[in-house]
Amino acid sequence: MDMNINKLIAARIKELCEDRSITVNGLSYISGVSNSTIMGIFYKRSKNPGIVTIKKLCDGFEITLAQFFDTDSFNNLEQEIK
């Protein structure tokens, strides 16, 4: 899959929201991450969502970081440094 990591992160957050019927406002509330930060990830205004932000979102979803990144899309990313 030829998607960059930021697109994969945004897609994963959207997928988890849809699976749990959580809105952006709801995710913001349960994770403590601002709406503007989440929307920045979705609309590519955030160039590099930090691991602390992703961890907070995972806490809101009640999953681990490992569960967040354990998808075919992430597992099949090509190595950046060759």
PEBELUR-V198362 format. One record per backbone hydrogen bond with DSSP energy under -0.5 kcal/mol. CO is the residue of the C=O (numbers start at 1). NH is the residue of the N-H. E is the energy in kcal/mol with one decimal. If there is no record, write none. Layout:
co=CO nh=NH e=E
co=CO nh=NH e=E
This chain:
co=1 nh=3 e=-1.0
co=4 nh=8 e=-2.0
co=5 nh=9 e=-2.5
co=6 nh=10 e=-2.3
co=7 nh=11 e=-2.6
co=8 nh=12 e=-2.4
co=9 nh=13 e=-2.4
co=10 nh=14 e=-2.4
co=11 nh=15 e=-2.4
co=12 nh=16 e=-2.5
co=13 nh=17 e=-2.4
co=14 nh=18 e=-2.7
co=15 nh=19 e=-2.8
co=16 nh=20 e=-1.5
co=17 nh=21 e=-0.6
co=17 nh=22 e=-2.7
co=18 nh=21 e=-0.9
co=23 nh=27 e=-2.8
co=24 nh=28 e=-2.6
co=25 nh=29 e=-2.2
co=26 nh=30 e=-2.5
co=27 nh=31 e=-1.9
co=28 nh=32 e=-2.0
co=34 nh=38 e=-2.2
co=35 nh=39 e=-3.1
co=36 nh=40 e=-2.0
co=37 nh=41 e=-1.7
co=38 nh=42 e=-2.2
co=39 nh=43 e=-2.7
co=40 nh=45 e=-1.6
co=40 nh=46 e=-2.3
co=41 nh=44 e=-0.9
co=45 nh=47 e=-0.8
co=50 nh=54 e=-2.2
co=51 nh=55 e=-2.6
co=52 nh=56 e=-2.2
co=53 nh=57 e=-2.3
co=54 nh=58 e=-2.6
co=55 nh=59 e=-2.5
co=56 nh=60 e=-2.1
co=57 nh=61 e=-2.1
co=58 nh=62 e=-0.9
co=58 nh=63 e=-2.4
co=59 nh=62 e=-0.6
co=64 nh=68 e=-2.0
co=65 nh=69 e=-2.3
co=66 nh=70 e=-1.0
co=69 nh=71 e=-1.9
co=71 nh=75 e=-2.9
co=72 nh=76 e=-1.9
co=74 nh=77 e=-1.3
co=80 nh=82 e=-0.6
